[in-house]
């Protein structure tokens, strides 16, 4: 397949007024640093953003800021009573935290830990929050997404509940919990210059988050994220359907290693087998590495990738369809399927 010499989506727009502060070289340097200092995003591997971003301000100022973002005096009183609302701790992996969270001491008041791993879908995240925080699931689902400080470009909570470990005191409300997670996303997005960087790549901020959510949903290693992002942009630049399994699985509302031929035809705007372009919104809640990969994709001419060994998360990339077919056969062999 020939290379497209025109600038594809995901490439920087040349500009005289705005010097490029973070190019692909900076991304490659950042990726190398992550590979040396962190273990990855899944399978018990933690995200490094909580280690690199400063912790939020103290409880008093943090409560005040949350109240400003959410904009409700009644909620301010509830958050103030909760005291530990939105207090972030460094990210802990699922292996380091019990699934049901648990009460821990924080000063004179017991708090509960809520740990969100990267890549959970919205309903999965809400169920986990409910279990760990002891907040009814119905209350979380009933929260008006317009009341939690979402960015203007968001269409809902999906993609904006930032993966991290949170502590909530007694009396913390469902809306307060979700607002803290949205606020954490806003902090990370600001540090990544998400809106500015997306505009320079001919993307809307929502499209950038959507790409990150797809990258996060794939079973590859964190080191592969920039390459997966590049495959997405290369295919978009050639107006090729993405044909990414995680999008169809999201449309089906299921988790699986493979799709059947019939499942690739599911009627949904999220199914990139049948629809060109990006899905209308995020398909998971991405962590900082996936967000960074979407904003700083690797350089390369790949148009396909296959995670040939899901157990060890080995992913192979190619610009040749014949190699792609061979990689799919390798995956089938590892899965013991035809």
C-alpha positions in Angstrom: 0.0 0.0 0.0 1.4 3.4 -1.0 2.1 6.1 1.5 -0.1 9.3 1.6 2.2 12.3 1.2 -0.5 14.8 2.4 -0.7 15.7 6.1 -3.0 13.4 7.9 -5.0 14.1 11.0 -2.9 13.8 14.0 0.0 15.6 12.4 1.0 19.0 13.7 -0.3 22.0 11.8 2.7 24.2 10.9 2.5 27.6 12.5 4.7 30.6 12.8 2.9 32.2 15.7 2.9 29.1 18.0 6.3 27.5 18.4 6.0 23.7 19.0 6.9 23.1 22.6 6.2 19.4 22.6 7.0 17.5 19.4 7.4 13.9 18.6 11.0 14.0 20.0 9.7 15.2 23.3 7.0 12.5 23.2 9.6 9.8 22.5 11.8 11.1 25.4 8.8 11.1 27.7 7.8 7.6 26.6 11.3 6.3 27.3 11.3 7.9 30.7 8.0 6.2 31.5 9.3 2.8 30.3 12.2 3.1 32.7 10.3 4.4 35.7 6.9 2.8 35.6 5.4 -0.6 34.9 2.5 0.3 32.6 -1.2 0.8 32.8 -2.8 -2.6 33.4 -2.4 -6.0 34.8 -1.4 -4.6 38.2 0.8 -1.9 36.6 0.3 1.6 37.7 0.0 5.0 36.0 2.7 7.4 36.8 0.7 10.6 36.6 0.0 10.7 40.3 3.7 10.5 40.9 4.5 13.4 38.5 1.7 15.7 39.2 1.6 17.5 42.5 -1.1 16.5 44.9 -4.1 18.8 45.2 -4.0 21.7 47.6 -5.0 21.2 51.3 -8.5 20.2 52.3 -9.8 23.6 53.0 -8.7 25.1 49.7 -9.6 21.9 47.9 -13.1 22.1 49.2 -13.4 25.7 48.2 -12.2 25.0 44.7 -14.5 22.1 44.3 -17.4 24.3 45.3 -16.5 26.9 42.7 -16.3 24.3 40.0 -19.6 22.7 40.9 -21.3 25.9 41.6 -23.7 24.9 44.4 -23.8 26.4 47.9 -25.8 23.4 49.2 -23.2 21.0 47.7 -20.5 23.2 49.3 -21.9 22.6 52.7 -22.1 18.8 52.0 -18.5 18.7 50.7 -17.3 20.7 53.7 -19.0 18.3 56.0 -17.3 15.4 54.2 -13.9 17.0 54.8 -12.0 14.4 52.8 -13.9 15.1 49.5 -11.7 14.7 46.5 -8.4 14.2 48.3 -6.2 12.3 45.9 -3.5 9.8 46.8 -0.9 8.4 44.4 -2.4 5.8 42.0 -2.5 2.3 43.4 -3.1 -0.6 41.1 -5.9 -3.2 41.5 -3.3 -5.6 42.9 -2.5 -3.2 45.6 -6.0 -2.4 46.6 -8.9 -4.7 47.5 -11.7 -4.4 45.0 -14.2 -3.3 47.5 -11.9 -0.4 48.7 -12.2 -0.3 52.5 -12.2 2.2 55.3 -8.9 3.7 56.4 -8.0 6.2 59.0 -7.3 9.8 58.0 -6.8 11.9 61.1 -9.8 11.7 63.3 -12.2 10.7 60.6 -12.4 7.4 58.8 -12.4 7.6 55.0 -13.0 5.1 52.2 -10.7 4.5 49.3 -12.0 4.4 45.8 -9.6 3.1 43.2 -10.4 3.4 39.5 -8.0 1.5 37.1 -7.4 2.8 33.6 -9.8 1.7 30.9 -13.0 1.1 32.8 -16.2 2.0 30.9 -18.6 4.4 32.6 -21.0 1.7 34.0 -18.1 -0.4 35.2 -16.6 2.7 36.9 -19.9 3.6 38.6 -20.4 0.1 39.9 -16.9 0.1 41.3 -17.4 3.5 42.9 -20.6 2.4 44.4 -19.0 -0.8 45.9 -15.9 1.0 47.3 -17.5 4.2 48.5 -20.7 2.6 49.9 -22.9 5.0 47.7 -26.0 3.5 46.1 -25.4 2.8 42.4 -28.8 4.4 41.7 -27.6 7.7 43.2 -24.5 7.7 41.0 -26.5 7.0 37.9 -28.9 9.8 38.8 -26.3 12.5 39.0 -26.8 15.2 36.5 -23.6 15.3 34.4 -24.1 19.0 33.9 -23.5 19.5 37.6 -20.1 18.0 38.0 -17.9 20.5 36.2 -17.4 18.6 32.9 -15.5 20.5 30.2 -17.8 22.2 27.6 -16.8 19.8 24.9 -17.8 16.6 26.9 -21.1 14.9 26.0 -21.3 13.0 29.2 -19.2 11.3 31.9 -17.7 8.6 29.7 -14.0 9.4 29.3 -13.8 12.0 32.0 -13.7 10.0 35.3 -10.0 10.1 35.7 -8.3 6.8 36.9 -6.7 7.3 40.3 -7.2 6.5 44.0 -9.5 8.8 45.9 -10.4 9.1 49.5 -14.0 10.0 50.6 -15.2 10.8 54.1 -18.5 10.0 55.6 -21.3 12.1 54.0 -19.6 12.5 50.6 -22.3 12.7 48.0 -22.5 10.8 44.7 -22.2 14.1 42.9 -19.2 15.1 45.0 -17.4 11.8 44.2 -17.9 12.2 40.4 -17.0 15.9 40.5 -13.7 15.1 42.2 -12.9 12.6 39.4 -13.9 15.1 36.7 -11.8 17.8 38.4 -8.8 15.4 38.3 -9.3 14.9 34.6 -9.3 18.7 34.1 -6.1 19.0 36.1 -4.3 16.4 33.9 -5.8 17.8 30.7 -4.5 21.2 31.6 -1.0 19.9 32.3 -1.0 18.1 28.9 -2.3 21.2 27.1 -5.0 19.0 25.7 -7.1 21.6 24.0 -4.2 23.5 22.5 -2.4 20.4 21.4 -5.6 18.9 19.9 -6.2 22.0 17.9 -2.7 21.9 16.5 -3.4 18.3 15.3 -6.7 19.3 13.6 -8.7 17.5 16.3 -11.4 18.7 18.6 -10.7 18.1 22.3 -13.4 15.4 22.4 -11.8 13.6 19.4 -8.5 13.6 21.3 -10.1 12.1 24.4 -11.9 9.6 22.1 -8.6 8.5 20.5 -7.1 8.2 24.0 -10.0 6.0 25.1 -9.5 3.7 22.2 -5.8 3.4 22.8 -6.6 2.7 26.5 -9.1 0.0 25.6 -6.7 -2.0 23.5 -4.7 -4.7 25.3 -1.3 -3.5 24.4 1.5 -2.3 26.7 1.8 1.3 27.7 4.9 1.5 25.5 2.7 0.7 22.5 0.2 3.4 23.1 1.9 6.1 20.9 2.1 3.5 18.0 -1.6 2.6 18.4 -2.5 6.3 18.2 -0.4 6.6 15.1 -2.3 3.7 13.4 -5.6 5.5 14.2 -4.4 8.8 12.7 -2.9 7.1 9.7 -6.1 5.3 8.9 -8.2 8.4 9.5 -5.9 10.3 7.2 -6.6 7.8 4.4 -10.3 7.7 5.1 -10.0 4.0 6.0 -12.4 2.5 8.6 -10.6 1.9 11.8 -11.9 -1.6 12.3 -10.8 -1.7 15.9 -12.3 -4.5 18.0 -12.7 -2.4 21.2 -15.1 -0.1 19.5 -17.4 -2.9 18.4 -17.2 -4.5 21.8 -18.2 -1.2 23.4 -21.2 -1.1 21.1 -22.1 -4.7 22.1 -21.6 -3.9 25.8 -19.3 -6.9 26.3 -15.7 -7.8 27.1 -14.0 -10.4 24.9 -10.7 -11.2 23.3 -12.2 -11.7 19.9 -15.2 -10.8 17.8 -17.3 -13.1 15.7 -17.9 -12.1 12.1 -21.5 -11.3 13.0 -20.5 -9.1 15.9 -18.4 -6.9 13.7 -21.6 -5.9 11.9 -23.4 -4.6 15.0 -25.4 -1.5 14.1 -23.9 1.3 16.2 -22.2 4.6 15.6 -19.4 3.3 17.9 -18.7 0.3 15.6 -15.7 1.3 13.5 -16.0 -1.8 11.4 -19.1 -0.4 9.7 -18.6 3.3 10.2 -15.8 5.5 9.1 -14.2 8.0 11.3 -14.0 8.1 15.1 -16.9 7.0 17.4 -19.1 9.9 18.6 -17.4 9.9 22.0 -15.0 8.0 24.3 -15.3 4.3 24.9 -13.4 4.1 28.2 -11.9 6.4 30.8 -8.3 6.8 29.8 -5.3 7.4 32.0 -2.5 9.9 31.5 -0.4 7.7 29.2 -3.2 7.1 26.8 -4.0 10.8 26.8 -0.4 11.7 26.2 -0.2 9.1 23.4 -3.2 10.6 21.6 -1.6 14.0 21.8 2.0 12.8 21.0 1.7 9.8 18.6 4.7 7.9 17.4 6.2 8.5 14.0 5.5 5.6 11.6 3.6 4.4 8.6 1.7 1.6 10.2 -1.9 0.9 9.2 -2.6 -2.2 11.2 -1.8 -3.6 14.6 -2.6 -6.9 16.3 -2.0 -7.9 19.9 -0.8 -11.4 18.9 -0.3 -12.5 22.5 -3.0 -11.1 24.8 -1.5 -12.9 27.8 1.8 -11.1 27.5 0.3 -8.1 25.7 2.6 -8.4 22.7 1.4 -6.1 19.9 2.8 -6.1 16.4 2.5 -3.2 13.9 2.7 -3.2 10.1 2.1 -1.2 7.0 1.4 -4.4 4.9 -1.9 -6.1 4.8 -0.3 -9.5 4.2 1.6 -9.1 7.5 -1.6 -8.1 9.2 -3.2 -11.3 8.1 -0.3 -13.3 9.3 -0.4 -11.6 12.7 -4.1 -12.4 13.0 -3.3 -16.0 12.3 -0.7 -15.9 15.1 -3.3 -14.5 17.4 -5.7 -17.3 16.5 -3.0 -19.8 17.2 -2.3 -18.3 20.6 -6.0 -18.3 21.4 -6.5 -21.8 20.1 -9.2 -20.7 17.6 -9.6 -20.8 13.8 
